[in-house]
Each structure stands twice: as C-alpha cells, then as structure tokens.
C-alpha cells in the first residue's frame, strides 16, 4: 500500500563507527522489501562523509507500509578502515529487519564496531 502524494513518510539511516568515534563514511547499504520468504532488492547506496545517505532510502510514492530489511556491508567498510578482521569476520553483513506500520518518519541508525552493533528506531 503506497502512501498518497504529499505525505511525509520517509525512511532514513545513519551509521556511526563507535570504535573510531566518527561517522562511517562510504559504507554500502542495500535495502530490501520483504514479503514472506521473498526479498525484493529496492536499492543500494553508500553513506556520505556524515555517515548518512544523501537522500531518504524511501520517500514519496516509494514509501509503503510493509516489512523491510537494510543490510549494512560492515566487513567491507571495516577492512577499508584498516581494521584487521578474522576470516570469516565476526560481523560481515549486518541485516536489520523491521516493519513500517504507519505514515511517519522511520529512522534506523546503526552503531557499529568490529565485534558489536546496536540499532533503534530514531527520530
């Protein structure tokens, strides 16, 4: 179900490298819509110097009620930062699955380190 034109529903994210104490610039993010056992790839983007995407992941006609998954390419990012990771890395891809139930701003930030992460519904 799409949201009518003119509404302000949107999906954003922000990634902070908590081990380095700075935004995670250049981290690749893939967004999927989940329907049952199926995942439909919607887009792949990278974070900017502030650890944010230049535009919302979903907005306008793209924004719809449903289940979604953001997959953060944490291992690739950490390796580019010079972090020595075991093979396989403890955290390589970090999937966050969540639901959008209403017309609103959904913000899904990621606080990342080589051996842990956290997320929450932000504002």
C-alpha angles and dihedrals in degrees: 000000000000123000117245120260115273095035120124103225111137142157121224138167140196127195123205123189098220094184092057095034096233143091115286101244119192097018112150117231127191120197123205135181110222122214113173107305093342127096119197114201110229104174148329121223139163130230120252128228090287093053091251133109117253090236135019115280087231130014141143114003091357092061110094140157111262147086120304140179129208115198115200116202092222098158094053091048094048093048090052087053089058095253111153107229129186117245110272094031117230088233115026106142117017112202119195114190117193143154131244107210104165148021101279146103110286113194117185109185125184124213105198140192130157093265105028147023140184136196139182140171103277133185 
